[in-house]
């Protein structure tokens, strides 16, 4: 179902060419392409099931439409979304720049000077549907599962290609600043090692700069502050270029306009594959089981198929939502 994203690699060989001084630009398609290989990659290390806590109305909408709502990066509940790693990204670039020479030094300088204007959120809208490896977790029931009045959807992670357009992938969230720094140092260093062996031609610098921006974009997407670590999040990320912003829809929540993109997690109109659906502790389990059974049947789900869920009640005791 999902394609699991890994830190992008620089695959193109840098070849020496005649040096020409000219302004360099980053094509948004170069950032989109970081998902190309990911979408075809096997799911090594991926969880077998991911969980999505939602209200009862949200669950009905997902089952009926067979889609999730991926929220635009600037409409989430984290004010630091996609910028948590920015200072680390610039720090790593400047640290490497101190000892860099030739094409590597030039590209690192261009990157550090231009990052604020070419950060991924300036190039594309990043829309995210959030999932967790935490099963039947009280904190997430309280925060996202309508205080136990909602349901938790257990979604199977199947080893199959996902939808191709727009580009999307499943990304495991990284809550460790030390890990961000280590990964960036490693991958930036690999790009600089290649650049140090070639002439600082326009083409070589473009390739190197593109590689740095792709790596930084991935780090931005995956990074989240440590205070959110308890959510143990995987996010289904979809990139929407500026000229395709019309694809985004809007809804109102708590007096704010939330932009979102309805997304499918399986290609070719295949139904969402459920492992289980857990009914919240503060919801009538028997009544909800009957409602879910009827709704699943109307969407063509059949008992025994890999898509059909086990419907169970949460093991967490009921609680007073006001507590």
N, C-alpha and C positions, 0 to 999 in steps of 0.2 A: 504494500500500500504506500508507505512513505519511502522516500529516498533520503538516506542519512548523510549529512554533510560532514566533510572533513576539511581541515585547513588546505586551501588551494595550493597547488604547486606550480612553479614556473616551468613550463614544458618546452618553450621555444628556445632554440640555441641562438645565442647572440653572435652575430658575425661582424667582423671588422668592416667598416665602410668609411668612405671619405667624410670627414667631419664638416658639418654645416651648422652655423649658429641660427636657430630659429625658435619660435615659440612653440612649446609642446602643449598638446591638449589630451584629455582623457575622454574617450568615447564611452557613454553609458553602457553600450552593448558589451564593452570589455568587462564591466562589472557583472552584468547579467551572465556572461559566459562562465563565471566561476561555478555556476550550478550545472553546467553542461555535463561534466564528467560525473558529478555527484548523482545526477538523475539516473545514470546507468550503473552506478556502483552497487555491489552486493551489500547486504545489511549486517556486515560483521560487527559484533559488539552492540547491536541495537537491542532494546528491550523487546520482548515478545508481545507485550501489551502496554498501551499507554492509556491514562485515565483523564477524562474531561468532566469536571464538576460543573453542573449547570442547574438552572431552575427547571421546574416541570414544563413551563411554557417553552423554554429554550430547547429542552429535549424533544418536545413535540415538533418544534420547527426543524430540528436537525433530522429527525426520522422522516418527516414529511418531504422536506426538500432534498435530503441526502447531501446536504452541504453544511459546512461550518462557516461562521463569520470570522474572517481574519481582520483584526483591527489595525488601522494605520498606526505607524510608530509614534506619531505625535498626538495620538488620542488614547494612549494606554494609561494605566494608573501609576506608572513609574515616571516621574519627571526627568529622570536621568536615562531614559530608554535610548539606546544606541549611541550615547555619548559617554557612558561610564568609562570606557577604555581610552578616550581621546588623549588625555594627558600622558598615559603610558605609551601610546603610539608615537607621539611626538618625542617623548623622552628617549625611546629606543632609537628612533631615527637620528637624533642629535648625538647620542652616545656613539653610534657607528660612524657618524660623520667626522668625528674627531680624528680618527685614524684612516679615513678613506682617502683614496687618490683617484685621479682620472675620472672615468665615466661614473664610477660609484659615488665619488664625492659630488659630482654635478647633479646626479639624480637624487641623492639624499637631500641636497640643498633645495632643489625644486620641490621635492615632496614636502619637506618641513615648511617651506614658505607658502605652499599652495593648499595644504591639507584643509584649512578652515573653509575654503571655498569649494573644495572638491570632495568633502566628506560624503559618504554614501547617501545621506538624507538630502543632499543637494542635487543628486543625480537621479534618484528613483524614490518612490514611496515604498517603504518596507511594511508589508502587512503580515500580521502574525496571529495564528490561531494557537492557543496555548494548551499544552497537555502536561501530564505529570507521571512519574513512575510511582508516586505515592498512592497506594490503594487504600480506600476507606479511611481517609485521614481527617480527623476531626477539625483541624485548623482550616482545611480547604472546604470542608462541608460548611463551616461557619462563614467563610469569606465568599465562596463562589457557588455553593450548593444551597442557597436560600435558607441558611441556618437549619439544615437537615430536612427542609421541606421539598428539596429538589431530588435529583438523581445523579449518579455518577456513571458515565458511559465508559466501559472498558473496550478500547479499540485495538484490534489485532494489527500488528505491524507485519505485513506480508512482504516477502521478497519478490516484488514485482515492480515494473516501471510505473511511476505516477504520471499525472497529466503533464504534457509538455509545454503548454502555453496558457498563462504566462509562466516563466521559469520559477520553480519552487523546489524546496528541499526541507528535510527535517534536521534541525540543529539542536544539539545538546547544549544547554546553557552552562556557562562556566562562571563560577562565583569567586574565583581566586585571582586576585591581582597579580600574585607571584607567578601564577600559571600564564596569565595574559602576557606578562613581560618575557617569560621564558620562551613561549611559542613565537612571539613577534621577533625576538632576538634571533632565534634559529632561522626563521623563514626570511626575514630581512637580510640576515647574514648570507644565506644561500644566494639571494639575488645579487648582493654586493660582490660575492666571490666571482660570479660570472662577469659582472661589469668590470671588475678590476683587470680582466684579461683582454678587454677589447677597447677599440678606439671609441671616444665619446661622440659618435656620429648621431645624427638626428634619430635614425631608426633604432639604434641601440638604446638611446636614452628613452625613447617612447616605450620600447618593450620593457625596460627596467622599471620605469615609472608606473606603467600599467600593472606590473607584477606587484609592486609595493602597494598600490591602491587596492588591488583585489585582496591581498592579505589583510590590509587594514580594515576593509569592508567586512570581511568575515569575522575578524576580531570584534568589531563593533556590534555585529548582529548577535554574536554568541555571549558577549560579556554582560553581566548583571551584578549589581552590588551585593555584597555578602549578606546583607539584611534580608534578602529574598531567598536565601539558600534553602530554607525549609520547604519551599515549593517543589524542589527537585524537578525543574521544568525541562521539557523538550518543546521546542516551538516549530510549528510548520510555517515556514517563511516563504512569502511570495513577493517577487519584485515587480513593481508596476512603474514603467517609465513615465516621465512627466506628460508626454503627449497622449498617454492612455489614461490620464486621471479621470476621464469621463466614465470609466468602468466602475469607479468607486461609488458606493451608495452611502446614504446618511441616515442616522437615527438620532433621537434625542434621549439622553440619559442624565438624570440629576441636573437638569438645566444646561447641559453641554451638548454640542453637536458632535457625534462620533462618526467618523468616516470608516467604512469597512468594505471588504471585498468578499462576496460569497465564494467559497472555494470547495472543490471536490478533492477528496484525498485518494480516489482511485480513478484510473483512466477508463475510457470507453463506456461510461455510464454504469459501471459496476456498483452494486450496492455496498455501503459501508459494512465492513466485516467486524462484527462485535464478538468479543469473548464473553462478556457478562455486562449486565446492567444492575447496579446496586441502588436500591431504593433507600432514600434518606430515613434516618431514625424517627424524624418528626412527621413522617408521611405514612398514610395507611398502606401497608405493604401489599395486602391482598387485593385491594381495590386498584392499586397502581399496576400490579402484575397483570390483572385482567385488561386494563387499559392498554398496556404495552403489548400484550399478546394480540389484541385486536388491531392495533396500529401496525405492528410488524406484518401481520397477515395481509393488510391492505397494500403494503409495499412489496409484496411478493416473497417475503422471508418464509423459509420452510424449516421446520424442526429437523435437525440432523445436518443441515448445511453448515459450512464453515462460517458463514456470515451470521448464523442464528445464535443469540446470546442465552446464557443461563441468567434467569432473573431472580435475584436474591435480595434479602433485606440486609441493611447495614448491621454490623456487629457492635457498633457504638451505641450505648444506651441513650434514650431520648434525653434532651436537655431543654431548659427554659431559655429561649432565644434572647431574653433580656439579661441573662446572667453573663 
